[in-house]
Amino acid sequence: MAEAEHRPTGGILDSVRQLGATFVGLLHTRIEIIATEFEEERVRLRQGLLLAIVAGFSLAVAALLAVMFLVVLFWDTHRLIAIGVLFLVFFSSGAACILTLMRYAKSRPRLFATTLDELAKDGERLRKSS
C-alpha cells in the first residue's frame, strides 16, 4: 500500500496518456467538422435539386402553353416564322442556363474546405512545436 501512495506523478506514462487524450479530442473535433460540412452539403444539394425539378416542370408547362398560343395565333399568316423564333428563344435560354450551371459548378466552395484548413493549421502547429 505504501508503494501506491508514493507513485510519482507527472511521469512519462502520464504524458503519453495526456498526449493520447489530446489527440483523441483533436480527432473528435475534426470528425465533427467533417460531419457538419457533409450534412450542410447534403441539405444544400437536396434543396437545389428540389428547386430545379419544380422550376423545370413549371417552366416546361409554361413554355409549352406559350408555344401553343403563339403558333395558333400566327397559324394563318406566319406559322413557320413563329415556330422558328420560338425555337431560337428556347434554344438560347437553354444554352444560357447550361453556361450558368457550368459557372456555378466551378465557383462553388470546395467540399470539406473548413476541415482541410483546420488540418493544415494543425500540421503547422505540430511543425512549430517540434
C-alpha positions in Angstrom: 0.0 0.0 0.0 2.8 2.4 0.7 4.1 2.0 -2.8 0.7 3.1 -4.3 0.8 6.2 -2.2 4.3 7.2 -3.3 3.8 6.6 -7.0 5.4 9.6 -8.9 3.0 11.9 -10.7 3.8 13.5 -14.0 5.8 10.6 -15.3 6.2 9.7 -18.9 3.2 7.4 -18.8 1.0 10.3 -17.7 2.5 12.4 -20.5 1.7 9.7 -23.0 -1.9 9.4 -21.7 -2.3 13.2 -21.9 -1.0 13.2 -25.4 -3.3 10.4 -26.4 -6.3 12.2 -24.8 -5.4 15.4 -26.7 -5.1 13.5 -29.9 -8.5 11.8 -29.4 -10.0 15.2 -28.6 -8.5 16.7 -31.7 -9.6 13.8 -33.9 -13.1 14.0 -32.4 -13.3 17.7 -33.3 -12.2 17.2 -36.8 -14.7 14.4 -37.4 -17.5 16.6 -36.1 -16.4 19.3 -38.5 -16.4 16.8 -41.4 -19.8 15.5 -40.4 -21.3 19.1 -40.2 -19.9 20.0 -43.6 -21.2 16.8 -45.1 -24.6 17.4 -43.7 -24.6 21.0 -44.9 -23.6 19.9 -48.4 -26.3 17.2 -48.5 -29.0 19.7 -47.4 -27.9 22.2 -50.0 -27.9 19.7 -52.8 -31.3 18.4 -51.8 -32.8 21.9 -51.8 -31.2 22.7 -55.1 -32.4 19.6 -56.7 -36.0 20.1 -55.5 -36.0 23.7 -56.7 -34.6 22.7 -60.0 -37.2 20.0 -60.5 -40.1 22.3 -59.6 -38.7 25.1 -61.7 -38.1 22.8 -64.7 -41.6 21.4 -64.6 -43.2 24.8 -64.2 -41.1 26.4 -67.0 -41.7 23.4 -69.3 -45.5 23.7 -68.9 -45.4 27.5 -69.3 -43.2 27.1 -72.4 -45.5 24.5 -73.9 -48.5 26.7 -73.4 -46.7 29.8 -74.8 -45.6 27.9 -77.9 -49.1 26.6 -78.5 -50.6 30.0 -78.0 -48.2 31.7 -80.4 -48.4 29.0 -83.1 -52.2 29.1 -83.0 -52.1 32.9 -83.1 -49.9 33.0 -86.2 -51.3 29.9 -87.8 -52.9 31.6 -90.8 -50.2 34.1 -91.5 -46.7 33.3 -90.3 -46.7 29.9 -88.6 -43.2 28.8 -89.7 -41.6 32.1 -88.6 -43.4 31.8 -85.2 -42.1 28.3 -84.8 -38.5 29.3 -85.8 -38.4 32.3 -83.5 -39.7 30.2 -80.6 -37.1 27.6 -81.3 -34.3 30.3 -81.2 -35.7 31.7 -77.9 -35.8 28.4 -76.2 -32.5 27.2 -77.5 -30.7 30.3 -76.4 -32.3 30.3 -73.0 -31.3 26.6 -72.6 -27.8 27.4 -73.6 -27.6 30.3 -71.2 -28.8 28.0 -68.4 -26.1 25.4 -69.2 -23.4 28.1 -69.2 -24.7 29.4 -65.9 -24.7 26.0 -64.3 -21.1 25.4 -65.5 -20.0 28.7 -64.0 -21.9 27.8 -60.8 -20.2 24.4 -60.6 -16.8 25.9 -61.0 -17.3 28.6 -58.3 -18.9 26.5 -55.6 -16.8 26.1 -52.4 -14.5 23.2 -52.1 -16.0 20.2 -50.3 -14.7 19.9 -46.7 -12.8 23.2 -47.1 -13.1 24.1 -43.4 -11.9 20.6 -42.3 -8.9 20.8 -44.7 -8.0 24.3 -43.4 -8.1 23.1 -39.8 -6.0 20.1 -40.6 -3.4 22.3 -42.3 -3.4 24.6 -39.2 -2.9 21.5 -37.0 0.0 20.4 -39.2 1.6 23.9 -38.9 1.2 23.9 -35.1 2.8 20.5 -34.9 5.8 21.5 -37.1 6.3 24.7 -35.0 6.2 22.7 -31.7 8.8 20.2 -32.9 
